[in-house]
Amino acid sequence: MRNIAALFSMLMPGFGQIYNRQFIKGVFLIIVEHYDNVMGKINTAIHLDFNGFHQKALESANFQYVLFYPGFYAYTVWDAWYFAKPNVDKTKSAIPFIIGGFLGEFGAIYANRLSIPTLMVGLLMIIPMIIGMIAFRNH
């Protein structure tokens, strides 16, 4: 159940919280996600990048909003994962998610040096989080 909540938040920040029956928090996170996504033009950048227009993708993104997203995204996934099973050690279980947030942040900062920026930044965030979900699944 924990991994399902986290996967829902990976698909759309806030969905994992709704899955955990934290409806107000989930709706709030969905609103924040949509605001940041629209203002940062993140979906436009993803669309352009995946269609081979890497430079246009970088030019379309508003980095004042994009740079907020990796930490927010990592937090929503960790929050959904953590609250799906109470009494988990917050300190240890958060480390892979914090690493994912930092790697996503650095990836966004240096996106112009990456071959497929949005995919690589996404993978920089998601891979450590999945490793953390696997490593702490029984804790």
C-alpha positions in Angstrom: 0.0 0.0 0.0 2.9 2.4 0.7 4.4 2.0 -2.7 1.0 2.5 -4.4 0.5 5.8 -2.5 4.0 6.9 -3.6 3.4 5.9 -7.2 0.2 7.8 -7.3 2.1 10.9 -6.2 4.7 10.3 -8.8 2.0 10.3 -11.4 0.4 13.5 -10.0 1.5 15.1 -6.8 -1.4 15.0 -4.4 -3.0 11.8 -5.7 -1.0 9.8 -3.1 -2.4 11.9 -0.3 -5.9 11.4 -1.7 -5.2 7.7 -1.8 -4.2 7.9 1.9 -7.5 9.7 2.6 -5.8 13.0 3.3 -8.2 14.8 1.0 -7.6 18.5 2.0 -3.8 18.0 1.8 -4.1 16.2 -1.5 -6.3 18.8 -3.2 -4.0 21.6 -1.9 -0.9 19.8 -3.4 -2.7 19.2 -6.7 -3.5 23.0 -6.9 0.1 23.9 -6.0 1.4 21.4 -8.6 -0.8 22.8 -11.4 0.1 26.4 -10.5 3.8 25.6 -10.6 3.5 23.5 -13.7 1.5 26.1 -15.7 3.7 29.0 -14.5 6.9 27.1 -15.1 5.6 25.8 -18.5 6.9 22.4 -17.4 4.5 20.3 -19.6 5.4 22.5 -22.6 9.0 21.8 -22.0 8.4 18.1 -21.6 6.4 17.9 -24.8 9.1 19.8 -26.8 11.9 17.9 -25.3 10.4 14.5 -25.9 9.8 15.5 -29.5 13.5 16.4 -30.1 13.3 20.2 -29.6 15.7 20.2 -26.7 16.8 23.8 -27.0 13.2 25.1 -27.5 12.2 23.1 -24.4 14.8 24.9 -22.3 13.8 28.3 -23.7 10.2 27.7 -23.0 10.6 26.8 -19.4 10.3 29.5 -16.7 13.1 28.5 -14.3 11.8 30.7 -11.5 9.1 28.1 -11.1 10.9 25.1 -12.5 13.5 25.3 -9.8 10.8 24.9 -7.1 9.4 21.8 -8.6 12.0 19.0 -7.8 11.9 19.6 -4.1 8.1 19.9 -4.1 7.8 16.7 -6.2 10.2 14.7 -4.0 8.3 15.9 -0.9 4.9 14.9 -2.2 6.1 11.4 -3.1 7.8 11.0 0.3 4.8 12.4 2.2 2.4 9.9 0.4 4.8 7.0 1.0 5.5 7.9 4.6 1.9 8.5 5.7 0.7 5.3 4.0 2.3 3.4 6.9 2.5 5.1 10.3 5.4 4.7 12.7 8.2 4.8 10.2 11.5 6.4 11.0 11.2 9.8 9.3 14.9 10.6 9.3 16.2 7.5 7.6 13.3 7.0 5.2 13.5 10.6 3.9 17.1 10.4 2.8 16.6 8.8 -0.7 13.7 11.3 -1.3 15.9 14.3 -0.3 18.7 13.0 -2.6 16.1 12.8 -5.4 15.0 16.3 -4.7 18.6 17.6 -4.7 19.6 15.7 -7.9 16.5 17.0 -9.6 17.4 20.6 -8.5 20.9 20.3 -9.8 19.6 18.6 -13.0 17.3 21.6 -13.6 20.1 24.0 -12.9 22.4 22.3 -15.4 19.6 21.3 -17.8 21.3 23.0 -20.7 24.2 20.5 -20.5 21.9 17.4 -20.6 21.0 15.7 -23.8 17.3 15.1 -23.1 16.9 17.5 -20.1 13.4 16.8 -18.9 13.8 13.0 -19.1 17.2 13.1 -17.4 16.0 15.4 -14.6 13.0 13.2 -14.1 15.1 10.1 -13.8 17.5 11.9 -11.4 14.6 12.5 -9.1 12.6 9.2 -9.5 15.5 6.6 -9.4 16.7 7.5 -5.8 13.1 7.6 -4.6 12.3 4.1 -6.0 15.5 2.8 -4.4 14.4 4.3 -1.1 10.9 2.8 -1.5 12.5 -0.6 -2.0 15.1 -0.2 0.7 12.6 0.9 3.4 9.6 -1.2 2.3 9.7 -3.3 5.5 10.5 -0.5 7.9 
